[in-house]
Amino acid sequence: MSSLVLSVTVMSPTLRVTKVSHVTETDIPGRRIVTESVAGQVLGQYVEATPIVQPTAQVANQNTITIGQALEATAQTEGNKAVDQSDAAAIQAAEVRATGSNVITPGGLAATAQSAAAYNAGVERADKAATRQDAEAVVGAELRNNLRLATHPGGVAVSVTAAARLNENVSL
């Protein structure tokens, strides 16, 4: 905790008055509280969020493979596989071991994997073979929402259109 005392002098034609304003800053994990008071009366207080400093991770020996590198290798070798619940649980365990904290960071790797697994579980049940009608609907949506009125090369519309064409050729 740090404290700062400010002396404020108020001048008037007939009287010279000095008021002492106390500003106290208190730092606690995750926030800073600043309080200003005069003669024991609190005039104002505000709370500011501050980043929580994580303990620095141990630096791995350059001859060893880190948990993060192992996860990256998994993504490279299994990149086309949809993330399922067992993958999300394994990623969460790896993140906990790598960070030394059992708190899952919102928006972090484990949280993202969990979200992907939940999404994939729903998509697998709701998926179907792409048709020409599906491709037309997707292309229309992409065109309506693009200022250049064009599809993105390699984008969703192009991929669904290609899938529909391949599916038409399979059924011939």
Number of C-alpha atoms within 10 A of each C-alpha: 9 9 12 11 12 13 11 11 11 10 10 8 5 6 8 9 11 11 12 14 19 20 20 17 18 14 16 12 10 11 14 17 15 17 17 19 16 14 10 9 10 13 13 11 13 10 13 11 12 12 10 10 8 9 9 8 9 9 7 10 8 7 6 8 10 14 16 13 11 12 15 13 12 11 12 10 10 11 11 8 8 13 19 17 16 11 16 21 16 14 21 22 14 18 22 16 12 14 16 14 12 11 10 15 13 9 10 11 16 22 17 16 21 20 17 18 20 15 14 16 15 11 11 10 8 8 8 8 9 18 17 16 11 16 21 15 14 19 21 15 13 19 16 13 11 11 8 9 11 13 19 14 9 9 11 15 22 17 16 22 21 16 18 20 15 13 15 13 9 8 6 5
